[in-house]
Amino acid sequence: MREECGIVGISLEEGCRDVAVQLYYSLFALQHRGQESAGISVHDGIEVRTKKGMGLVPQVFSKEDLIELASSTGIGHVRYSTTGASSIENAQPLVINYRDGTLALAHNGNLVNSQELRYRLEAENRIFLSDSDTEVIAQVFIKELSRKDLVGAIKDVVRALSGSYSIVMLIGDRVIAFRDPLGIKPFCIGRLDSGYIVASESSAIDVLGGIYLRDVKPGELVILENGEMKAVELYRLKHSAHCLFEHIYFSRADSILDGKLIYQSRIRIGERLYEEHPVDADIVFPVPDSGITFALGYSKGSNIPYLEGLMKNRYSVRTFILPGQDMRETAVRLKLNTIKANVAGKRVVIVDDSIVRGTTSRRIVEMVRAAGAEEVHVRVGSPPIIAPCYLGIDMPTRSELIAANRSIQSVERLINADTLGYISIEGLVESIGIPEEDFCTGCLTGTYPVEIPGERCIISQLKITEFQEEEEDEMIKPEVY
């Protein structure tokens, strides 16, 4: 599975001109969220200037680039595509010139009504230069801004969009940020020595020595200007729909998400996993790197020693570029190798964050057995994935998901494990400490928080007519930090 991207926006006090450097380090801290492209847009006091390219953050930006982007205000983006091809045309921030100026926009998430909105805009003779849903958002915003003030325009944008989104925009020397009313994608606010930052994860704040303040509230608009921040709550729903897999897999373990430290949540998930699926074994070890914290929790809860059984090669090539099944099998061994002395003759517990197609899990089990393990028990820090994600995770179709139409016992046989145990949804949400009704569990239940053709939906949670708007005088009264 892959996430879509990471975003960041920073506004510093007038006179501080190193925002590009701070954006660079923040994007580096968010690199795990996207490795296809990276970009930075700044306002230099006169115009918007942008540098973006394909590849990792240090491959895209040079020292000279950061010097040329000297400014006090800017936004940044790292991308993995779920909507739109992996190409420079879709790299972000997206920059559009319009009647009243220039807009730079970066987006994390996925719209489910992107094509419908595009058709409507094209019927109005609006021209698109990319196939990403980010440009759809930009065009909707420009249209609304032509007839309303900023707050009113963004309110109408939120009404028009269906799906997941955390968005940063650069308009003049202001950073504009807002989050969808269900809070599906993560977004947080931090304070820096000379200003404020909004970012996908708090790790981007930490790297700058900043202070994490809080999450951007679902349905909230945040405005950063001249190193100051104003917040306006546009919409408030009864429940949120935070992405569970941010807590399980995507976010860094040192990030704070929805008020919860990811590391602590994953430790508790591992402990609960043992409570639900105990086993007598000699060692516990993770599938690196995503299973490490879960395995530590499982070891802590069970008192079974934690010992590494698999070593990861972080320089291995992608298996799909290698011809022939034999070469692909070799590539798996290049990526992960057993530490035979630690597993030979042992009853082992392998802990992973999730099982998607099951092919990698089966190969890992077979490798561990070939290394001499007497028993191989697999434990998983997420419930079975039975449905695809439409909201920003690049996940296989139902036909490719191993658990979609199979029992746990059938999956157990297919991956050749002695036993297989998934954490329950109840155990997962209790471990995180957020009520189940405030999570999106679409990939685990097949019921989604937004309307998707052919899928079940929690209609009462999202209907636009049920948005609870603040009174006008309260809505436009900013919260100043």
C-alpha positions in Angstrom: 0.0 0.0 0.0 1.1 3.6 -0.7 -0.1 6.9 0.7 -0.7 9.8 -1.6 1.5 12.6 -0.3 2.7 15.0 2.3 2.1 18.7 2.5 3.5 21.6 4.5 3.0 25.4 4.7 5.1 27.9 6.6 4.8 31.6 7.3 7.6 33.5 9.1 7.9 37.0 10.4 8.8 39.6 7.9 12.6 39.7 7.5 13.1 35.9 7.9 14.0 34.8 4.4 14.9 31.1 5.0 11.5 29.5 4.5 12.7 27.4 1.6 15.3 25.8 3.8 12.7 25.1 6.4 10.3 23.7 3.8 13.1 21.5 2.5 13.8 19.9 5.9 10.0 19.5 6.6 9.5 17.7 3.3 12.5 15.5 4.1 10.7 14.5 7.4 7.6 13.7 5.3 9.5 11.8 2.6 7.9 8.5 3.7 4.5 9.8 2.4 5.6 10.1 -1.2 8.8 9.5 -3.2 7.7 10.3 -6.8 8.1 14.0 -6.8 8.7 17.0 -4.6 8.1 20.7 -4.9 8.3 24.1 -3.2 6.5 27.4 -4.0 7.3 30.7 -2.2 6.2 34.3 -2.5 9.3 36.4 -2.7 7.4 39.7 -2.0 6.6 40.3 -5.7 5.6 36.9 -7.3 5.3 33.2 -6.7 8.4 31.2 -7.5 8.3 27.4 -7.8 10.8 24.6 -8.0 9.7 21.0 -8.4 10.9 17.8 -10.0 10.7 14.0 -10.1 12.5 12.1 -7.4 13.3 12.4 -3.7 13.7 15.7 -1.9 17.5 15.9 -2.0 17.4 14.9 -5.7 15.1 17.7 -6.6 16.6 20.6 -4.7 20.1 21.9 -4.7 21.6 24.5 -2.3 21.4 27.0 -5.1 17.7 26.3 -5.5 17.1 27.1 -1.9 19.0 30.3 -2.1 17.1 31.4 -5.1 13.8 30.7 -3.3 14.6 33.1 -0.4 11.3 34.2 1.2 9.4 34.2 4.4 6.2 32.4 3.1 5.8 29.2 1.2 4.3 25.7 0.8 5.8 22.3 -0.1 4.7 18.9 -1.3 6.0 15.3 -1.7 3.8 13.0 -3.9 2.8 9.5 -4.5 0.1 9.3 -7.1 -3.3 7.7 -6.6 -5.1 9.9 -9.0 -3.2 11.2 -12.0 -0.1 9.7 -13.7 3.4 9.9 -12.1 4.7 12.8 -14.3 6.2 16.2 -13.9 2.8 17.7 -15.1 1.2 16.3 -11.9 4.0 17.2 -9.6 3.0 19.8 -6.9 2.6 22.5 -5.9 0.3 23.2 -8.8 0.7 26.8 -10.0 -2.1 28.6 -11.8 -2.3 32.2 -13.0 -5.7 33.7 -12.8 -7.3 37.2 -13.2 -6.3 38.5 -9.8 -3.0 36.8 -9.3 -1.2 33.5 -8.9 -2.3 30.5 -6.9 0.0 27.7 -5.8 -1.8 24.6 -4.3 -0.7 21.3 -2.8 -3.1 18.5 -1.8 -3.1 15.3 0.2 -6.0 13.0 -0.3 -8.3 11.8 -3.1 -11.6 13.1 -4.4 -14.4 10.7 -5.3 -16.2 13.2 -7.5 -13.2 14.5 -9.3 -14.4 13.5 -12.8 -17.9 14.9 -12.3 -16.4 18.3 -11.2 -14.0 18.2 -14.2 -16.8 17.6 -16.7 -18.7 20.6 -15.2 -15.7 22.9 -15.4 -14.8 21.8 -18.9 -18.4 22.6 -19.9 -17.6 26.2 -18.8 -14.6 26.2 -21.1 -12.0 25.9 -18.3 -8.8 24.3 -19.5 -6.9 21.6 -17.6 -3.2 20.9 -18.0 -3.0 17.8 -15.9 -5.1 14.7 -15.0 -4.8 15.1 -11.2 -7.7 15.9 -8.9 -5.6 18.7 -7.4 -6.1 20.9 -10.5 -9.9 20.2 -10.1 -9.7 21.7 -6.6 -7.7 24.7 -7.8 -10.2 25.4 -10.6 -13.2 25.2 -8.3 -11.5 27.5 -5.9 -10.6 30.1 -8.5 -14.2 30.0 -9.8 -15.6 30.6 -6.3 -13.0 33.3 -5.5 -14.1 35.3 -8.5 -17.5 36.0 -6.8 -16.9 35.7 -3.1 -14.4 36.6 -0.4 -11.8 34.1 0.7 -13.8 32.5 3.5 -17.0 32.3 1.4 -15.1 30.8 -1.5 -13.5 28.1 0.6 -16.9 27.3 2.2 -18.3 26.7 -1.3 -15.2 24.6 -2.3 -15.8 22.4 0.7 -19.4 22.0 -0.3 -18.4 21.0 -3.8 -15.7 18.5 -2.9 -16.5 14.9 -1.9 -13.6 12.8 -0.6 -10.5 13.3 1.5 -8.3 16.4 1.5 -5.9 18.4 3.4 -4.9 21.4 1.4 -2.3 24.2 1.5 -2.5 27.2 -0.8 -0.2 30.1 -1.4 -2.1 33.3 -2.3 0.2 36.3 -2.3 2.1 36.3 0.9 -0.6 34.2 2.8 -0.6 30.5 3.4 -4.2 29.2 3.3 -4.8 25.7 4.7 -8.0 23.7 5.3 -9.1 20.1 6.0 -12.1 18.2 4.9 -15.0 18.2 7.4 -14.5 14.5 8.2 -10.8 15.0 8.9 -9.9 11.9 6.9 -6.3 13.0 6.1 -4.0 14.2 8.8 -3.1 17.8 9.3 -1.5 19.6 12.2 -0.3 23.0 13.4 3.0 23.9 15.0 4.7 27.1 16.3 8.2 28.0 15.1 10.7 30.5 16.6 9.6 33.1 14.0 6.2 31.9 12.8 3.8 29.0 12.2 3.7 25.8 10.3 0.9 23.5 9.0 1.9 20.0 8.0 0.7 16.5 7.3 2.5 15.1 10.4 4.1 16.6 13.5 7.5 15.1 12.5 7.8 18.0 10.0 7.4 20.4 13.0 9.9 18.5 15.2 12.6 18.6 12.6 12.5 22.4 12.7 12.7 22.5 16.5 9.1 23.7 16.6 6.3 23.0 19.0 3.3 20.9 18.1 0.1 22.8 19.0 -2.8 20.7 17.8 -4.5 19.2 14.8 -6.2 21.3 12.2 -9.8 20.6 13.1 -12.0 18.8 10.5 -13.7 21.6 8.5 -11.3 24.3 9.7 -9.6 27.0 7.8 -6.2 28.2 8.9 -4.6 31.4 7.6 -0.9 32.1 8.1 0.4 35.6 7.4 3.5 37.5 8.5 4.4 34.9 11.1 0.9 34.9 12.7 -2.0 32.5 12.5 -5.8 32.8 12.4 -8.2 29.9 12.5 -11.8 29.8 11.3 -14.1 26.8 11.9 -16.2 26.6 8.8 -18.1 23.4 9.4 -18.6 20.9 12.2 -19.9 17.4 12.0 -21.1 15.1 14.8 -18.4 12.6 13.9 -15.0 12.5 12.1 -13.7 9.8 9.8 -10.0 9.7 10.5 -8.0 7.2 8.4 -7.2 4.1 10.5 -4.2 3.2 8.4 -2.5 6.4 9.3 -2.3 5.1 12.8 -1.4 1.5 11.7 1.0 2.1 8.9 1.5 5.5 7.1 2.4 8.0 9.7 5.8 7.9 11.4 5.8 6.3 14.8 7.1 9.6 16.4 4.3 11.7 15.0 1.3 12.9 17.0 -1.9 12.2 15.0 -5.5 13.1 16.1 -3.9 13.9 19.5 -2.3 10.4 19.9 1.4 9.5 19.7 1.6 6.9 17.0 4.3 4.9 18.8 2.3 4.4 22.0 -0.8 3.4 20.0 1.2 0.8 18.1 2.7 -0.6 21.3 -0.8 -1.0 22.7 -2.0 -2.6 19.5 0.8 -5.2 19.9 -0.2 -5.9 23.5 -3.9 -6.2 22.5 -2.9 -8.5 19.7 -1.3 -10.9 22.2 -4.4 -10.7 24.4 -6.6 -11.7 21.5 -4.2 -14.2 19.9 -1.8 -15.7 22.5 0.6 -18.4 21.5 3.5 -20.3 23.1 6.7 -19.3 21.3 10.4 -18.7 21.8 10.9 -15.4 20.0 8.9 -12.5 18.5 10.2 -10.5 15.6 8.7 -8.0 13.1 8.6 -7.7 9.4 10.8 -4.6 9.1 10.2 -1.8 9.3 6.5 -1.4 9.6 6.0 -4.2 12.1 8.6 -3.2 14.6 6.5 -1.3 17.2 3.7 -3.9 17.0 6.2 -6.6 17.7 7.6 -4.7 20.7 4.1 -4.5 22.1 3.4 -8.2 21.5 6.7 -9.1 23.2 5.9 -6.7 26.1 2.4 -8.2 26.5 3.5 -11.8 26.2 7.0 -11.8 27.8 8.2 -13.6 24.8 11.7 -12.3 23.9 12.0 -9.8 21.1 14.8 -10.8 18.7 15.3 -9.8 15.1 14.6 -12.6 12.6 14.6 -10.6 9.4 17.0 -8.1 8.1 15.9 -5.5 5.6 18.1 -4.2 2.7 17.0 -0.6 2.1 18.7 -0.5 -1.3 16.8 -3.3 -2.9 15.2 -2.8 -6.3 11.4 -2.9 -7.0 10.4 -6.5 -7.9 8.1 -5.6 -10.7 11.0 -4.4 -13.0 12.6 -7.9 -12.9 11.6 -10.4 -15.6 10.5 -13.9 -14.7 9.3 -15.3 -11.4 12.7 -16.7 -10.4 14.2 -13.2 -10.5 11.3 -11.7 -8.6 11.8 -14.4 -5.9 15.5 -13.4 -5.8 14.4 -9.7 -5.4 12.4 -10.7 -2.3 15.4 -12.2 -0.8 17.4 -9.1 -1.7 14.9 -7.0 0.2 14.6 -9.3 3.3 16.9 -12.0 4.6 16.5 -14.3 7.5 19.0 -14.3 10.5 19.2 -18.0 10.6 21.0 -18.3 13.9 18.0 -16.5 15.6 15.2 -18.6 14.1 16.6 -22.1 13.6 14.9 -24.6 15.9 12.6 -21.9 17.3 8.9 -21.4 17.6 8.6 -17.9 16.1 6.0 -15.2 16.0 6.2 -12.9 13.0 4.4 -9.6 13.5 3.3 -7.3 10.5 1.2 -4.2 10.2 -1.1 -5.7 7.5 -1.7 -8.4 4.9 -2.9 -7.1 1.6 -2.4 -9.6 -1.3 -0.6 -12.2 0.9 2.2 -13.0 -1.6 4.9 -11.3 0.4 3.6 -12.8 3.7 3.7 -16.3 2.2 7.3 -15.8 0.9 8.4 -14.5 4.3 6.9 -17.5 6.1 8.6 -19.9 3.6 11.9 -18.1 4.1 11.6 -18.4 7.9 10.7 -22.1 7.6 13.7 -22.7 5.3 15.9 -21.1 7.9 14.9 -23.8 10.3 12.0 -22.5 12.3 10.0 -25.2 14.0 6.7 -23.3 14.1 5.7 -20.0 12.4 2.9 -18.0 13.8 1.8 -14.8 12.1 0.2 -11.9 13.9 -1.2 -8.8 12.2 -1.7 -5.3 13.6 -4.7 -4.5 11.5 -8.0 -6.4 10.9 -8.4 -8.2 7.6 -8.6 -5.8 4.6 -11.7 -6.8 2.7 -12.4 -3.8 0.5 -10.5 -1.2 -1.6 -9.8 2.4 -0.5 -11.1 5.3 -2.5 -9.8 8.1 -0.3 -6.1 8.3 -0.9 -4.5 4.9 -0.4 -3.2 3.0 -3.4 -4.8 -0.3 -2.5 -5.6 -3.3 -4.7 -9.1 -4.2 -5.9 -11.3 -6.7 -4.1 -10.2 -9.5 -6.4 -6.6 -9.0 -5.3 -7.2 -8.7 -1.6 -6.5 -12.0 0.0 -9.0 -11.6 2.8 -11.8 -10.1 0.7 -13.7 -13.4 0.2 -11.8 -15.9 2.4 -11.9 -17.0 6.0 -9.0 -16.4 8.3 -8.3 -20.1 8.3 -8.1 -20.0 4.5 -5.7 -17.1 4.5 -3.7 -19.0 7.2 -3.3 -22.0 4.8 -2.4 -19.8 1.8 0.4 -18.1 3.6 1.5 -21.4 5.1 1.5 -20.2 8.7 0.9 -22.6 11.7 -1.5 -20.0 13.1 -2.7 -16.5 11.9 -4.2 -13.9 14.1 -5.5 -10.4 13.2 -6.4 -7.8 15.8 -10.1 -7.1 15.9 -11.6 -3.7 14.9 -12.7 -3.3 18.5 -9.3 -4.0 19.8 -7.7 -1.7 17.3 -9.8 1.3 18.1 -9.6 0.8 21.8 -5.8 0.6 21.5 -5.7 3.9 19.7 -8.2 5.5 22.1 -10.5 7.2 19.6 -14.2 6.0 19.2 -14.9 3.8 16.2 -17.5 6.2 14.9 -14.7 8.8 14.4 -12.7 6.5 12.1 -13.0 5.6 8.4 -13.2 1.8 8.4 -14.1 1.4 4.7 -11.3 -1.0 3.8 -12.1 -3.2 6.9 -15.9 -3.2 6.7 -16.8 -2.2 3.1 -18.9 0.8 4.5 -17.5 4.2 3.7 -18.0 7.7 5.2 -18.6 9.3 1.7 -21.0 8.3 -1.1 -19.2 6.0 -3.6 -21.2 4.4 -6.4 -21.8 0.7 -5.7 -20.6 0.9 -2.1 -22.3 1.1 1.2 -22.1 4.5 2.9 -22.8 6.0 6.3 -25.2 8.5 4.8 -25.9 10.3 8.1 -22.3 11.1 8.6 -21.6 13.1 5.5 -24.7 14.5 3.8 -23.8 18.1 2.8 -27.2 19.3 4.0 -26.4 18.1 7.5 -23.3 20.2 7.8 -23.7 22.3 11.0 -22.6 25.8 10.1 -21.5 28.3 12.7 -23.4 31.5 13.1 -22.0 34.1 10.6 -20.6 36.5 13.2 -18.9 33.6 15.1 -17.7 31.9 11.9 -15.7 34.9 10.7 -14.3 35.7 14.1 -10.7 34.4 13.9 -8.9 32.5 16.7 -5.5 34.2 17.0 -2.4 32.5 18.4 
